[in-house]
Amino acid sequence: MAEYMLDFLEKEEQIDPELVRGIEEFRDKHKLREEMEKRVPHPRFKYYGKEIWGEAVAALLCGKNLLLAGGKATGKNVLAENLALAFQRPAWNISFHVNMDASSLIGMDTFKDGEVTFRPGPVFQCAGEGGFGILDEINMAKNEALAVLHEVLDYRRSIDVPGYDRIEMSEATRFIATMNYGYAGTRELNEALTSRFAVIQMPTITPDNLERLLNVNFPTLKKKYRNQFGQLFFELQKKCESAEISTKALDLRGMLDALDLIQKGIPAGAAIDMGITNKAFDDYEQGLIRDVIALRIPAKLTRRDIFEE
């Protein structure tokens, strides 16, 4: 899978061969320990987008941390996991929530076999193992967690562990943060934190890349319906942009889930309700979404209608 990723980047995405060689050299220099192999992500979906791939790989090779900023359905987490796989690094997913504090990130004392021992947190482990820390929805981080991030992301690349010692981060360690706009509980990142990242504004998937995604993951999907599902996604996007419906319906993952359900024999209408429509809880909005869907994918369609046997 890891070698396939390099072929994918060079032959399919056609990024600069020098960047691919840079990844190979990075891997050779920072060998993955056998115990960490299980932490290397193997995402189901690949990220498609030559320019974004080139920018992200170049930044990581330069030793930068990445901030992937963008709206819903732009593939931020997919790209983060794809990068960890391409670079062959163990990954720690760190989701920020109201109870995430310094000890949750760095580690804390705990009792083991009648003794007080230090239980390392994900940031500590990532720093020591040369891992990629995926900081999910970083703009939901509270002040205490932000204080840790300021230190971890600083150019000095070290962490003070209260009551223990300062640890130096591995040369291979990188942090990849994701940030969505407008979610409840989010806030603006302060300048000091933002300055510690190379920032990529994530674009919406293009029609060509969406067709590639559907073709690779659903090879038996009939061409007619591959086009219909692709156009459906962009019609829902237009409805969101014009504020006719909320972004709850703009769910690429949900559309792919619906296709999985159809393959398992669920009728198209019920499957799309489960993957897309029912994520909006207002009856009126659900009606608007179903109207858009019905023009492309009739509810009565079955697996045999949509997929080749």
Phi, psi and chi 1 to 4 in degrees:
 res  aa     phi    psi   chi1   chi2   chi3   chi4
   1 MET       -  -42.1 -177.1   68.9  173.0      -
   2 ALA   -65.9  -42.8      -      -      -      -
   3 GLU   -68.3  -34.8  -63.6  -50.6  -44.5      -
   4 TYR   -61.2  -35.3  171.7   71.6      -      -
   5 MET   -61.2  -38.4  -80.1  -62.0  -65.1      -
   6 LEU   -67.7  -39.9  -63.6 -173.6      -      -
   7 ASP   -62.9  -41.9  -73.8  -19.9      -      -
   8 PHE   -59.8  -43.9  165.0   73.1      -      -
   9 LEU   -67.4  -41.3  -69.2  176.7      -      -
  10 GLU   -81.1  -41.4 -172.0  163.7   21.9      -
  11 LYS   -94.2  -39.6  -64.0  175.5 -177.5  177.0
  12 GLU   -89.4  -50.1  -66.2 -171.8   42.4      -
  13 GLU   -81.2  -21.8  -69.6  -59.5  -69.9      -
  14 GLN    56.2   45.7  -63.0 -177.1  -21.6      -
  15 ILE   -77.6  166.9   72.1  168.6      -      -
  16 ASP   -54.1  124.0 -173.2  -20.6      -      -
  17 PRO   -55.1  -29.0  -25.7   34.6      -      -
  18 GLU   -62.9  -35.1  -73.4  -65.1  -37.0      -
  19 LEU   -68.7  -39.5  -66.5  176.8      -      -
  20 VAL   -63.2  -42.9  176.9      -      -      -
  21 ARG   -63.4  -35.3  -81.7 -168.0  -74.7  -84.8
  22 GLY   -61.6  -39.7      -      -      -      -
  23 ILE   -64.4  -42.9  -64.0  174.3      -      -
  24 GLU   -60.7  -42.8  -68.2  174.6  -30.7      -
  25 GLU   -66.1  -38.9  -68.9  169.2    2.6      -
  26 PHE   -60.0  -45.5 -176.3   98.8      -      -
  27 ARG   -61.9  -43.4  -72.8 -175.7 -176.3 -179.9
  28 ASP   -64.0  -36.2  -70.7  -20.3      -      -
  29 LYS   -76.5  -35.3 -175.4  176.7 -179.0 -179.2
  30 HIS  -117.9   80.5  -53.5  -71.0      -      -
  31 LYS   -65.9  139.9  -65.3  -67.4 -173.5 -178.1
  32 LEU   -80.3  125.0  178.9   68.4      -      -
  33 ARG   -68.8  143.4  -69.4 -160.7  -51.8  120.5
  34 GLU   -56.7  -37.7 -175.5  177.4  -12.9      -
  35 GLU   -65.5  -20.2  -60.9   92.6  -47.3      -
  36 MET   -96.0   -2.7  -70.9  -69.5  107.0      -
  37 GLU   -58.5  -36.1  -72.0  179.7   -1.7      -
  38 LYS   -68.4  -14.6   63.4 -178.3 -179.3  -63.6
  39 ARG   -91.5   -5.8  -84.0 -150.8  161.6  -92.3
  40 VAL   -76.0  122.9  177.8      -      -      -
  41 PRO   -65.3  149.7  -15.5   28.2      -      -
  42 HIS  -130.3   73.2  -70.9   82.9      -      -
  43 PRO   -63.8  146.0   22.2  -31.6      -      -
  44 ARG   -66.4  -39.1  174.2 -175.7  172.5 -174.0
  45 PHE  -105.6  145.0  -57.4  111.7      -      -
  46 LYS   -94.8  150.7  -67.9 -166.3  -70.0  -67.9
  47 TYR   -87.3  134.1 -179.7   83.9      -      -
  48 TYR  -113.1  125.8  -63.5   97.3      -      -
  49 GLY   157.3   97.3      -      -      -      -
  50 LYS   -57.2  -47.5  174.2 -177.5  177.6  179.8
  51 GLU   -64.8  -44.5  -69.0   77.3   13.9      -
  52 ILE   -65.9  -41.7  -60.6  -60.5      -      -
  53 TRP   -57.7  -46.5  -97.0  114.4      -      -
  54 GLY   -61.5  -44.6      -      -      -      -
  55 GLU   -64.1  -44.1  -67.4  171.3    4.1      -
  56 ALA   -66.6  -45.9      -      -      -      -
  57 VAL   -63.1  -44.1  169.3      -      -      -
  58 ALA   -60.9  -42.8      -      -      -      -
  59 ALA   -62.3  -44.5      -      -      -      -
  60 LEU   -66.9  -38.1  -65.8  177.0      -      -
  61 LEU   -65.4  -27.7  -70.7  174.9      -      -
  62 CYS   -82.2    1.7  -72.2      -      -      -
  63 GLY    83.9   14.4      -      -      -      -
  64 LYS   -87.2  155.7  -50.2  -59.0 -179.6 -173.5
  65 ASN   -92.0  150.5  -61.3  -56.1      -      -
  66 LEU  -112.5  140.5  -85.1  177.2      -      -
  67 LEU  -117.6  115.0  172.9   58.9      -      -
  68 LEU   -97.4  106.8  -52.2  177.9      -      -
  69 ALA  -111.2  136.5      -      -      -      -
  70 GLY   169.5  174.0      -      -      -      -
  71 GLY   -78.2 -172.5      -      -      -      -
  72 LYS   -67.4  149.1 -169.0  174.9  178.7 -178.0
  73 ALA    66.1   31.3      -      -      -      -
  74 THR  -104.5   -0.8   52.1      -      -      -
  75 GLY    81.7   29.2      -      -      -      -
  76 LYS   -63.1  -51.4  -61.7 -178.8  -67.9  -64.7
  77 ASN   -71.3  -32.7  -70.1   91.5      -      -
  78 VAL   -61.9  -45.3  171.5      -      -      -
  79 LEU   -63.8  -42.5  175.8   58.4      -      -
  80 ALA   -58.8  -45.0      -      -      -      -
  81 GLU   -71.3  -36.0  -68.7 -165.3  -18.3      -
  82 ASN   -62.2  -38.1  -87.7 -119.4      -      -
  83 LEU   -65.3  -43.3  -73.8  165.1      -      -
  84 ALA   -61.7  -39.4      -      -      -      -
  85 LEU   -67.2  -45.3  174.7   59.4      -      -
  86 ALA   -60.7  -40.9      -      -      -      -
  87 PHE   -85.3   -5.2  -81.2   81.3      -      -
  88 GLN    57.0   54.0  -82.7  -66.8  -81.5      -
  89 ARG  -118.3  142.5  -58.4  -42.7  -57.3  160.5
  90 PRO   -64.8  143.5   24.2  -32.4      -      -
  91 ALA  -120.8  142.2      -      -      -      -
  92 TRP  -119.0  120.4  -82.0  -96.2      -      -
  93 ASN   -89.7  121.4  -73.1  -79.7      -      -
  94 ILE  -119.7  106.1  -55.9  163.2      -      -
  95 SER   -96.9  126.9  -63.9      -      -      -
  96 PHE   -85.6  134.8  -70.6   94.0      -      -
  97 HIS  -145.8  178.5   51.5   78.0      -      -
  98 VAL   -63.2  -26.9   66.4      -      -      -
  99 ASN   -98.7    6.7  -66.0  -39.6      -      -
 100 MET   -76.6  115.4 -179.7   66.4   76.7      -
 101 ASP  -126.3 -172.3   56.5   14.4      -      -
 102 ALA   -60.8  -43.8      -      -      -      -
 103 SER   -67.6  -30.8   58.9      -      -      -
 104 SER   -66.3  -30.1  -59.7      -      -      -
 105 LEU   -87.0  -47.3  -67.1  170.7      -      -
 106 ILE   -88.7  -43.8  -62.8  175.4      -      -
 107 GLY   139.9  173.6      -      -      -      -
 108 MET  -152.6  163.0   64.0 -172.9   75.2      -
 109 ASP   -74.1  143.0  -72.1  -26.7      -      -
 110 THR  -147.6  160.2 -174.0      -      -      -
 111 PHE   -90.4  132.5  -80.7  100.4      -      -
 112 LYS  -145.9  123.7 -176.3  177.5 -178.9 -179.8
 113 ASP    55.1   39.1  -61.8  -32.0      -      -
 114 GLY    77.7    7.5      -      -      -      -
 115 GLU  -125.0  153.6  -64.3 -178.9  -10.0      -
 116 VAL   -81.4  120.6  176.7      -      -      -
 117 THR  -128.1  161.2   59.4      -      -      -
 118 PHE   -91.5  124.8  178.7   71.0      -      -
 119 ARG  -102.1  109.5 -175.2  178.0   69.0 -173.9
 120 PRO   -68.0  143.8   24.0  -32.4      -      -
 121 GLY   -90.9  178.3      -      -      -      -
 122 PRO   -64.0  -36.2   20.0  -31.8      -      -
 123 VAL   -67.9  -41.8  167.9      -      -      -
 124 PHE   -60.4  -47.5 -174.7  102.5      -      -
 125 GLN   -64.8  -42.5  -68.4  175.3  -70.1      -
 126 CYS   -61.6  -41.8 -173.3      -      -      -
 127 ALA   -64.3  -41.3      -      -      -      -
 128 GLY   -76.7  -31.7      -      -      -      -
 129 GLU   -94.6   -0.3  -69.2  -70.1  -13.1      -
 130 GLY    67.6   38.3      -      -      -      -
 131 GLY   -89.5  175.4      -      -      -      -
 132 PHE  -104.5  117.4  -80.2   15.1      -      -
 133 GLY   -92.6  118.8      -      -      -      -
 134 ILE   -96.5  107.4  -59.0  173.1      -      -
 135 LEU   -93.1   94.5  -51.0  173.6      -      -
 136 ASP   -80.0  127.0 -166.5   26.8      -      -
 137 GLU    54.0   59.5  -58.8  -61.9  -10.9      -
 138 ILE   -62.2  -24.8 -166.8  173.2      -      -
 139 ASN   -78.8   10.2   53.8  -25.2      -      -
 140 MET  -103.8   -0.4  -64.4 -174.8   73.6      -
 141 ALA   -67.7  138.2      -      -      -      -
 142 LYS   -85.5  171.2  -56.0  -54.7  178.3 -174.6
 143 ASN   -57.8  -41.5  -71.6  -21.9      -      -
 144 GLU   -66.5  -38.8 -170.8  175.3   -7.0      -
 145 ALA   -68.9  -36.9      -      -      -      -
 146 LEU   -61.4  -36.4  -73.9  175.9      -      -
 147 ALA   -61.3  -39.4      -      -      -      -
 148 VAL   -66.6  -43.5  173.4      -      -      -
 149 LEU   -63.0  -38.2  -65.4  179.5      -      -
 150 HIS   -57.2  -41.4  -80.9 -134.9      -      -
 151 GLU   -73.6  -44.9 -178.4  179.4   14.2      -
 152 VAL   -64.1  -37.4  167.1      -      -      -
 153 LEU   -89.1   -1.5  -60.6  167.8      -      -
 154 ASP   -69.1  157.1 -170.2   73.4      -      -
 155 TYR   -63.4  -20.0   67.3   91.0      -      -
 156 ARG   -71.5  -19.7  -72.1  167.2  -71.7 -169.1
 157 ARG    53.0   55.1  -62.3 -179.7   61.4   79.7
 158 SER  -146.5  161.1   61.0      -      -      -
 159 ILE  -132.3  129.7  -53.8  172.7      -      -
 160 ASP   -87.8  120.8  -85.7  -44.5      -      -
 161 VAL   -99.8  110.4 -178.1      -      -      -
 162 PRO   -54.1  128.5  -25.8   35.1      -      -
 163 GLY    84.4   -4.8      -      -      -      -
 164 TYR  -126.4 -114.9  -70.0   87.5      -      -
 165 ASP  -143.9  171.0 -158.8   -6.2      -      -
 166 ARG   -82.2  133.3  174.1 -173.2  -70.8  -97.2
 167 ILE  -113.3  143.0   66.1  163.4      -      -
 168 GLU   -91.8  136.3  -58.5  -62.3  -34.9      -
 169 MET   -75.5  144.7  -75.5 -161.9  -70.3      -
 170 SER   -59.0  148.4  165.2      -      -      -
 171 GLU   -61.9  -23.6 -172.5 -178.0  -18.5      -
 172 ALA   -86.7  -11.1      -      -      -      -
 173 THR   -67.3  133.9  -59.6      -      -      -
 174 ARG  -137.2  153.5  -54.5  -74.9 -171.4  -86.5
 175 PHE  -120.8  131.7  -70.9   94.6      -      -
 176 ILE  -120.0  110.5  -55.3  172.9      -      -
 177 ALA   -98.8  148.2      -      -      -      -
 178 THR  -118.2  150.0   69.1      -      -      -
 179 MET  -148.3  124.4 -174.7  177.2   81.5      -
 180 ASN  -107.3  151.6 -152.3  -34.8      -      -
 181 TYR   -93.5  141.6  -53.0  119.9      -      -
 182 GLY    81.8    1.2      -      -      -      -
 183 TYR   -71.7  149.6  -83.6    6.6      -      -
 184 ALA   -60.5  134.6      -      -      -      -
 185 GLY    90.2   -3.1      -      -      -      -
 186 THR   -87.8  163.0   61.4      -      -      -
 187 ARG  -152.0  169.8   57.1 -178.0  178.8  175.2
 188 GLU   -68.9  140.6  -71.8  -68.8  -35.4      -
 189 LEU   -77.5  141.1  -66.8 -173.5      -      -
 190 ASN   -75.0  161.1   62.0   54.5      -      -
 191 GLU   -62.7  -36.7  -68.6 -178.2   19.3      -
 192 ALA   -62.5  -39.8      -      -      -      -
 193 LEU   -74.3  -44.2 -175.3   57.6      -      -
 194 THR   -59.7  -36.3  -54.4      -      -      -
 195 SER   -66.3  -15.4   70.2      -      -      -
 196 ARG   -85.2    1.1  -72.6  163.2  162.5   78.2
 197 PHE  -121.1  153.3  -69.3  101.7      -      -
 198 ALA   -89.9  125.8      -      -      -      -
 199 VAL  -104.0  130.3 -177.4      -      -      -
 200 ILE  -116.6  124.3  -64.7  178.0      -      -
 201 GLN   -84.4  113.6  -69.2  -71.1  -19.8      -
 202 MET   -80.3  122.7  -62.2  -72.1  -72.5      -
 203 PRO   -83.0  160.5   31.7  -33.9      -      -
 204 THR   -66.1  147.0  -56.6      -      -      -
 205 ILE   -57.7  141.2 -168.6  169.5      -      -
 206 THR   -82.4  159.0   65.4      -      -      -
 207 PRO   -55.5  -41.7  -28.6   36.9      -      -
 208 ASP   -63.4  -42.6  -73.3  -14.7      -      -
 209 ASN   -72.0  -32.1  -75.8  -25.0      -      -
 210 LEU   -65.8  -39.5  178.6   53.5      -      -
 211 GLU   -62.9  -40.3 -176.4  172.1   -3.9      -
 212 ARG   -62.1  -43.8  -70.0  173.1   66.0 -165.9
 213 LEU   -59.8  -45.9  176.3   66.6      -      -
 214 LEU   -67.8  -39.1  -67.4  174.2      -      -
 215 ASN   -66.1  -41.2 -167.1   43.4      -      -
 216 VAL   -71.1  -42.0  168.1      -      -      -
 217 ASN   -88.9  -19.5  -70.1  -77.9      -      -
 218 PHE  -134.8   70.0  -60.1   96.0      -      -
 219 PRO   -62.9  -23.2   20.0  -31.4      -      -
 220 THR   -93.2    2.7   61.2      -      -      -
 221 LEU   -66.8  125.5 -179.1   62.6      -      -
 222 LYS   -61.4  143.1  -67.5  179.1 -179.8  178.4
 223 LYS   -55.2  -40.9 -177.3  176.4 -179.8 -179.7
 224 LYS   -55.9  -45.4  172.4 -176.4  175.9 -179.7
 225 TYR   -83.5  -22.6  -70.1  106.6      -      -
 226 ARG   -61.2  -42.7 -171.3  164.7   65.1 -118.4
 227 ASN   -66.9  -41.3  -66.8  -24.1      -      -
 228 GLN   -65.5  -42.8  -67.1  -65.7  -29.4      -
 229 PHE   -67.4  -37.8  -87.1   97.8      -      -
 230 GLY   -62.0  -46.5      -      -      -      -
 231 GLN   -66.7  -33.7  -68.7  177.7   47.8      -
 232 LEU   -59.9  -44.7  170.8   61.4      -      -
 233 PHE   -57.8  -45.7  176.1   79.6      -      -
 234 PHE   -74.6  -26.3  -68.2  107.9      -      -
 235 GLU   -70.1  -40.0  -74.4  177.0    7.9      -
 236 LEU   -63.7  -37.5  -69.3  171.7      -      -
 237 GLN   -61.5  -43.6 -176.7 -176.7   57.9      -
 238 LYS   -63.2  -40.0  -72.6  179.4 -178.1  177.2
 239 LYS   -63.4  -37.3  -66.6  -74.1 -174.7 -176.9
 240 CYS   -67.3  -44.0  -67.8      -      -      -
 241 GLU   -63.5  -32.0  -70.5  171.4   -8.9      -
 242 SER   -90.3    6.4   62.3      -      -      -
 243 ALA    64.4   22.8      -      -      -      -
 244 GLU   -76.6  -31.9  -65.3  178.1   59.0      -
 245 ILE  -135.6  164.6   59.4  175.5      -      -
 246 SER   -81.7  170.5   70.6      -      -      -
 247 THR   -74.9   -2.5   57.3      -      -      -
 248 LYS   -59.5  -31.6  -67.3  173.9 -177.3  175.8
 249 ALA   -82.7  -15.2      -      -      -      -
 250 LEU   -85.7   79.8 -172.4   63.6      -      -
 251 ASP  -132.3   94.8 -167.3  -22.2      -      -
 252 LEU   -64.0  -40.3 -178.1   54.6      -      -
 253 ARG   -60.9  -39.0 -173.6 -176.6  -66.9  112.5
 254 GLY   -65.2  -37.2      -      -      -      -
 255 MET   -66.3  -40.9 -170.4  174.0   77.6      -
 256 LEU   -65.9  -37.5  -59.8  174.8      -      -
 257 ASP   -61.8  -40.9  -71.8  -15.8      -      -
 258 ALA   -61.6  -40.9      -      -      -      -
 259 LEU   -64.7  -38.0  -75.9  164.9      -      -
 260 ASP   -59.3  -44.0  -80.3  -27.2      -      -
 261 LEU   -66.2  -39.1  -69.1  167.1      -      -
 262 ILE   -62.7  -41.0  -65.9  169.9      -      -
 263 GLN   -61.0  -28.1  -83.9 -166.5  -51.4      -
 264 LYS   -85.0   -0.8  -71.8  -63.2 -176.9 -176.4
 265 GLY   107.0    1.0      -      -      -      -
 266 ILE   -75.9  132.9  -57.0  -62.3      -      -
 267 PRO   -57.1  150.9  -23.5   33.3      -      -
 268 ALA   -56.6  -43.7      -      -      -      -
 269 GLY   -60.6  -46.9      -      -      -      -
 270 ALA   -66.7  -40.2      -      -      -      -
 271 ALA   -64.8  -42.4      -      -      -      -
 272 ILE   -71.3  -33.1  -63.0  172.9      -      -
 273 ASP   -58.6  -46.0  -85.6   -6.0      -      -
 274 MET   -66.8  -37.7  -66.7  168.5   68.8      -
 275 GLY   -85.2  -29.7      -      -      -      -
 276 ILE  -128.8  -64.1  -64.0  176.0      -      -
 277 THR   -59.4  -45.0  -47.8      -      -      -
 278 ASN   -71.4   -5.0  -68.4  -14.5      -      -
 279 LYS   -78.4  -13.1  -68.0  176.1 -178.7  176.9
 280 ALA   -98.0  126.3      -      -      -      -
 281 PHE   -98.3    0.5  -63.0  105.9      -      -
 282 ASP   -91.0  129.1  177.2   77.9      -      -
 283 ASP   -60.2  -41.2  -69.6  -18.4      -      -
 284 TYR   -64.3  -44.0  176.9   72.1      -      -
 285 GLU   -65.7  -39.1 -175.6  178.0    3.3      -
 286 GLN   -58.2  -39.1  -73.2 -177.1   -3.4      -
 287 GLY   -63.5  -42.1      -      -      -      -
 288 LEU   -62.7  -42.2  -67.1  176.6      -      -
 289 ILE   -65.7  -42.9  -64.4  167.2      -      -
 290 ARG   -63.5  -34.7  -74.9 -163.2 -178.1   96.7
 291 ASP   -62.4  -41.7  -72.4  -16.1      -      -
 292 VAL   -65.6  -43.3  176.0      -      -      -
 293 ILE   -65.8  -41.8  -66.5  168.7      -      -
 294 ALA   -61.4  -28.8      -      -      -      -
 295 LEU   -68.5  -21.9  -66.1  173.5      -      -
 296 ARG  -109.2  -43.4  -64.6  -73.8  175.2 -171.0
 297 ILE  -129.1   95.3  -44.5  -68.9      -      -
 298 PRO   -57.6  139.7  -25.3   34.8      -      -
 299 ALA   -62.6  -26.9      -      -      -      -
 300 LYS   -80.3   -7.7   65.1 -178.5 -179.6 -179.4
 301 LEU   -61.3  146.6  -67.1 -179.3      -      -
 302 THR  -117.0  178.8   66.1      -      -      -
 303 ARG   -55.3  -42.8  175.2  177.5   57.2 -160.1
 304 ARG   -65.5  -30.0  -69.7 -177.7  178.5  179.3
 305 ASP   -71.0  -36.0  -61.7  -43.6      -      -
 306 ILE   -97.8  -31.6  -66.6  174.9      -      -
 307 PHE  -115.1  148.3  -69.0   92.5      -      -
 308 GLU   -70.8  142.8  -57.5  -76.2   -5.2      -
 309 GLU   -78.9      -  -70.7  -65.9  -39.4      -
